[in-house]
Amino acid sequence: FVIDGGLLVFQSTIKIDNMAHLGGFLSGILFGLPLVPRIGAPRATFIRRRAIAVAAGAFILLLFAWGIHSFYLGAVR
């Protein structure tokens, strides 16, 4: 919001998509929420939630990498 407001005052060719910022914020909350320990929760529960969150994040990153790789292979052929 601050950068976008500054671009209204100072004309620039930089265009920033606010929906990308919103998506990053929401996905950060989605992936960060399991990593927050609850007060009074057993340590084993937190360790399990953390392992699931890390595995899910790694899977999604691999999925994105595979999608980008497939896209570029299709563009070259």
DOTOR-778820 format. One line per 2 residues: number of its first residue (from 1); their letters; for each residue x, y, z of N, C-alpha, C. Coordinates in Angstrom, 1 decimal. Atoms other than C-alpha are relative to their C-alpha. Example, Ala and Ser with C-alpha at 12.3 -4.5 7.8 and 13.67 -1.06 7.14 Angstrom:
2
1 = as = 0.9,-1.2,0.0,12.3,-4.5,7.8,0.9,1.2,0.0; -0.9,-1.1,0.0,13.7,-1.1,7.1,-0.8,1.1,0.8
***
This chain:
77
1 = fv = 0.8,-1.2,0.0,0.0,0.0,0.0,0.9,1.2,0.0; -0.9,-1.2,-0.1,2.8,2.4,0.9,0.7,0.2,-1.4
3 = id = -0.6,-0.1,1.3,4.6,1.7,-2.4,-1.0,0.5,-1.0; 1.1,-0.3,1.0,1.4,1.9,-4.4,-0.4,1.5,0.2
5 = gg = 0.4,-1.4,-0.3,0.5,5.2,-2.7,1.1,1.0,-0.5; -1.1,-0.8,0.4,4.0,6.6,-3.4,0.0,0.1,-1.6
7 = ll = 0.0,0.0,1.5,3.6,5.7,-7.1,-1.1,0.9,-0.5; 1.0,-0.9,0.4,0.5,7.8,-7.2,0.5,1.5,0.0
9 = vf = -0.6,-1.3,-0.2,2.4,10.8,-6.0,1.1,0.3,-1.0; -1.2,-0.1,0.9,5.6,10.2,-8.0,-0.3,-0.9,-1.1
11 = qs = 0.3,0.8,1.2,4.8,9.1,-11.5,1.1,-0.9,-0.3; -1.0,0.9,0.3,6.7,6.0,-12.4,-0.5,-1.1,-0.9
13 = ti = 0.4,1.0,0.9,6.7,3.2,-14.9,-0.2,-1.4,0.7; 0.1,1.2,-0.8,6.7,0.6,-12.1,-1.5,-0.3,0.2
15 = ki = 1.4,0.4,-0.3,3.4,-1.3,-11.9,0.1,-1.2,0.9; 0.0,1.0,-1.0,2.8,-3.4,-8.8,-1.4,-0.5,0.1
17 = dn = 1.4,0.6,-0.1,-0.1,-5.9,-8.7,-0.3,-0.2,1.5; 0.3,0.1,-1.4,-1.7,-5.6,-5.3,-0.6,-1.4,0.3
19 = ma = 0.5,1.3,-0.3,-3.4,-9.0,-5.7,1.2,-1.0,0.2; -1.2,0.8,-0.2,0.1,-10.6,-5.8,0.4,0.2,1.5
21 = hl = -0.3,-0.2,-1.4,0.8,-9.0,-2.4,-1.0,-0.7,0.9; 1.0,0.6,-0.7,-2.5,-10.2,-1.1,0.1,-1.6,0.0
23 = gg = -0.3,1.5,0.1,-1.8,-13.8,-2.3,1.2,-0.4,0.8; -1.2,0.3,-0.8,1.6,-13.7,-0.7,-0.3,0.1,1.5
25 = fl = 0.4,-0.2,-1.4,0.1,-12.5,2.6,-0.8,-1.2,0.4; 0.9,1.0,-0.4,-2.6,-15.1,2.6,0.7,-1.4,0.0
27 = sg = -0.7,1.3,0.0,-0.3,-18.0,1.6,1.0,-0.1,1.2; -0.9,0.0,-1.2,2.2,-16.9,4.3,-0.7,-0.3,1.3
29 = il = 0.7,0.4,-1.2,-0.5,-17.1,6.9,-0.4,-1.5,0.0; 0.4,1.4,0.2,-1.7,-20.5,5.5,1.1,-0.9,0.4
31 = fg = -1.1,0.9,-0.3,1.8,-22.0,5.7,0.6,0.2,1.3; -0.6,-0.4,-1.2,2.9,-20.2,8.8,-0.8,-0.4,1.2
33 = lp = 0.9,0.3,-1.1,-0.1,-21.0,11.0,0.3,-1.4,0.7; -0.3,1.2,-0.7,0.8,-24.7,11.6,1.3,0.1,0.8
35 = lv = -1.2,-0.1,-0.7,4.2,-23.5,12.8,0.0,0.7,1.3; 0.1,-0.8,-1.2,2.9,-21.4,15.6,-0.4,-1.0,1.1
37 = pr = 0.4,1.0,-1.0,2.9,-23.5,18.8,-1.1,0.6,0.9; 1.1,-0.4,-0.9,-0.3,-23.3,20.9,0.5,-0.1,1.4
39 = ig = -0.4,0.0,-1.4,0.2,-22.5,24.6,-0.8,-1.2,0.6; 0.6,1.1,-0.7,-0.4,-25.7,26.5,0.0,-1.3,-0.9
41 = ap = 0.0,1.1,0.9,-0.1,-28.0,23.4,1.3,-0.8,0.3; -1.2,0.9,-0.2,2.3,-31.0,23.8,1.0,0.3,-1.1
43 = ra = -1.0,-0.3,0.9,5.6,-30.6,22.2,0.0,-1.0,-1.2; 0.1,1.0,1.1,5.0,-33.8,20.1,-1.0,0.5,-1.0
45 = tf = 1.0,-0.5,1.0,2.0,-32.2,18.5,0.6,1.1,-0.8; -0.7,-1.1,0.8,4.0,-29.1,17.5,1.0,-0.6,-1.0
47 = ir = -1.0,0.6,0.9,6.8,-31.3,16.1,-0.7,-0.6,-1.2; 0.7,0.7,1.0,4.3,-33.3,14.1,-0.6,1.1,-1.0
49 = rr = 0.6,-1.1,0.9,2.5,-30.1,12.7,1.1,0.6,-0.8; -1.1,-0.6,0.7,5.9,-28.6,11.8,0.5,-0.9,-1.1
51 = ai = -0.4,0.9,1.1,6.9,-31.7,9.9,-1.0,-0.1,-1.1; 1.1,0.0,1.1,3.6,-31.8,8.0,0.1,1.3,-0.8
53 = av = -0.1,-1.3,0.7,4.0,-28.0,7.2,1.2,0.0,-0.9; -1.3,-0.1,0.8,7.6,-28.4,5.9,-0.2,-1.0,-1.2
55 = aa = 0.2,0.9,1.1,6.6,-31.5,3.8,-1.0,0.6,-1.0; 1.0,-0.6,1.0,3.6,-29.7,2.3,0.7,1.2,-0.7
57 = ga = -0.6,-1.1,0.7,5.7,-26.6,1.5,1.0,-0.5,-1.0; -0.9,0.6,0.9,8.4,-28.8,-0.1,-0.7,-0.6,-1.2
59 = fi = 0.8,0.6,1.1,5.8,-30.6,-2.1,-0.5,1.1,-1.0; 0.5,-1.1,0.9,4.3,-27.3,-3.4,1.1,0.6,-0.8
61 = ll = -1.2,-0.6,0.7,7.7,-25.9,-4.3,0.4,-1.0,-1.1; -0.4,0.9,1.0,8.5,-29.1,-6.2,-1.1,0.0,-1.1
63 = lf = 1.1,0.0,0.9,5.1,-28.9,-7.9,0.1,1.3,-0.9; -0.2,-1.2,0.8,5.8,-25.3,-9.0,1.2,-0.2,-0.9
65 = aw = -1.2,0.2,0.8,9.3,-26.3,-10.2,-0.4,-0.9,-1.2; 0.4,0.9,1.1,7.8,-29.1,-12.3,-0.9,0.7,-1.0
67 = gi = 0.9,-0.8,0.9,5.1,-26.8,-13.7,0.8,0.9,-0.9; -0.8,-1.0,0.8,7.7,-24.2,-14.8,0.9,-0.8,-0.9
69 = hs = -0.8,0.8,0.9,10.0,-26.9,-16.2,-0.8,-0.5,-1.2; 0.9,0.5,1.1,7.1,-28.4,-18.2,-0.4,1.1,-0.9
71 = fy = 0.3,-1.1,0.8,6.1,-25.0,-19.4,1.1,0.4,-1.0; -1.1,-0.4,0.9,9.5,-24.2,-20.8,0.4,-1.1,-0.9
73 = lg = -0.2,1.1,0.9,9.9,-27.7,-22.3,-1.1,0.1,-1.2; 1.0,-0.1,1.0,6.6,-27.1,-24.1,0.2,1.2,-0.9
75 = av = -0.3,-1.2,0.8,7.7,-23.6,-25.3,1.1,-0.2,-0.9; -1.1,0.2,0.8,10.9,-24.9,-26.7,-0.3,-0.9,-1.2
77 = r = 0.3,1.0,1.1,9.4,-27.7,-28.8,-0.9,0.6,-1.0
***
